[in-house]
Amino acid sequence: LKIKIKQKTELTNRKNLCLTGIEKVVGISDSELLVEVDGVALSVQGSNMEVKKLDVESGSLEVDGMINNIKYFDKKQKLSFIKRIFK
């Protein structure tokens, strides 16, 4: 039995991002983060991003750095986007 965690995105002063409901971390760099939430891809772009906390069991992630863009991709866009970003 898999318990579904509510997805929440909280950004404070463009410098601290807290995400919950993460199902999978696809890729992380200092300028981009790609995770899967609720069956769709979530891309976070910025600069000097650093993962401060990652809890796989609870599906939560905390990132510090300058956040410039947060974008959700539907299921059709997800695969092509992931291939393009992480070649």
C-alpha positions as CSV (number, residue, x, y, z in Angstrom):
1,L,0.0,0.0,0.0
2,K,1.5,3.3,-1.1
3,I,0.5,6.4,0.8
4,K,0.2,9.4,-1.4
5,I,1.8,12.5,0.1
6,K,0.3,15.9,-0.8
7,Q,2.5,18.0,-3.1
8,K,3.5,21.4,-1.8
9,T,5.8,24.0,-3.2
10,E,7.0,26.8,-0.9
11,L,9.4,29.5,-2.1
12,T,10.7,32.1,0.4
13,N,12.4,35.2,-0.9
14,R,13.5,33.4,-4.1
15,K,16.3,31.8,-2.0
16,N,14.8,28.9,-0.1
17,L,12.6,26.3,-1.8
18,C,10.8,23.5,0.1
19,L,9.1,20.7,-1.9
20,T,7.0,17.9,-0.5
21,G,5.3,15.0,-2.3
22,I,8.4,14.1,-4.4
23,E,8.2,10.7,-5.9
24,K,11.6,10.7,-7.7
25,V,14.7,12.9,-8.0
26,V,15.7,12.8,-11.7
27,G,18.6,15.1,-11.7
28,I,20.3,17.8,-9.6
29,S,22.9,20.5,-10.5
30,D,23.8,23.9,-9.2
31,S,21.6,25.5,-11.8
32,E,18.8,23.0,-12.3
33,L,16.7,20.5,-10.3
34,L,14.4,18.0,-11.9
35,V,12.0,15.9,-9.8
36,E,8.8,13.9,-10.3
37,V,5.7,14.9,-8.3
38,D,2.3,13.4,-8.7
39,G,3.4,11.7,-11.9
40,V,4.6,14.9,-13.6
41,A,8.0,16.5,-13.9
42,L,8.9,19.6,-12.0
43,S,11.8,21.7,-13.1
44,V,13.5,24.3,-10.9
45,Q,16.1,26.6,-12.5
46,G,18.4,29.0,-10.8
47,S,21.9,29.6,-9.7
48,N,24.1,28.5,-6.9
49,M,21.4,26.0,-5.9
50,E,22.4,23.5,-3.1
51,V,20.3,20.7,-1.6
52,K,20.1,21.4,2.1
53,K,17.8,18.5,3.0
54,L,16.5,15.5,1.2
55,D,14.2,13.0,3.0
56,V,13.4,10.1,0.6
57,E,10.9,8.4,3.0
58,S,8.7,11.5,3.4
59,G,9.4,12.8,-0.1
60,S,10.6,16.2,1.0
61,L,13.4,18.4,-0.4
62,E,14.9,21.7,0.7
63,V,17.0,23.8,-1.7
64,D,18.9,27.0,-1.1
65,G,20.1,29.4,-3.8
66,M,18.7,31.9,-6.3
67,I,15.5,30.4,-7.8
68,N,14.6,31.9,-11.2
69,N,12.0,29.5,-12.6
70,I,9.7,26.7,-11.4
71,K,7.8,24.8,-14.1
72,Y,5.6,21.8,-14.2
73,F,5.5,19.5,-17.3
74,D,2.6,17.3,-18.2
75,K,3.1,13.6,-18.9
76,K,3.5,14.1,-22.6
77,Q,6.2,16.7,-22.2
78,K,8.1,14.9,-19.4
79,L,10.1,12.3,-21.4
80,S,11.3,14.7,-24.2
81,F,12.2,17.3,-21.6
82,I,14.2,14.9,-19.5
83,K,16.1,13.6,-22.6
84,R,16.9,17.2,-23.7
85,I,18.1,18.3,-20.3
86,F,20.2,15.3,-19.3
87,K,21.9,14.2,-22.5
